[in-house]
């Protein structure tokens, strides 16, 4: 939900249903990153990464001061701790994402914050709690914010900071796709492309924790061997190159691994078509991304003779569909956090970048074959 945005130099507060973003914030230097007790000094502004128009992130995103509104009875004052730069964040700035905020807007849809003050009628949260957004569009690339209690959900603060900061999008996407489309049991297998992505790494680890094998497809690259070793170390069963999907060696692989019930597509184009070819009868391919920017082509034979199902998934829509009671989201976060506490689910490789170095972080996040997620540290 987007909230009105008030800039220090001008007032640009807009209401509107899809524009509920941004009760904004200021850098609070007296609050330790992990402090659980800090009196809210006279906070009036925040440092925030704003975009006033859609376009190239390197050209339209600026670090500015943003006014903080008063804390309402059902609001919380939070200090942002860390917020990643995800592909959806880039697309939103470019103006190509499915949902777009009213402008000017604060970038960032994911991250973790710590509560430093609560309104008089807040009941579910307390000072010191770690929280993440319940939905996209909260504007996480800023130092401090005033947010509605209902717009955030708490996490245990004994998990690693980077795990908390990157929990709300990719692990949730992986969890739901492994849970909602096929009845997967220990010994079953899943095939996925974009296996090195944040979603892909979460799929590997959650599947491994459930006893499910994964066939992980990645693009060829000079450091393929190192990447393969890393994905296998986190629980990946097989790691293969895109080209191998079209080669006879796949028959050898399936002598030791059952045909997959589920295919997860984050690429599109030919890669998605090849995933479909390897599904077992009646299996499902779920598309959650399209990095190749090419359409998914479904062979007629796969539909007729294998009765495959072709589905799509968007975690933002799932969250909105389950927002009325919140129990399903709460249960999913609890299970994911339990895996983190057990050491069975770790954050993807991350590079921590100070907020003032945002320009470099944005440029890096947009490069192909990026091996580490850029995370802004406030």
Order of alpha helices (4+ residues) and beta strands (2+ residues): beta-beta-beta-alpha-beta-beta-alpha-beta-beta-beta-beta-beta-alpha-alpha-beta-alpha-beta-alpha-beta-alpha-beta-alpha-beta-alpha-beta-alpha-alpha-beta-alpha-beta
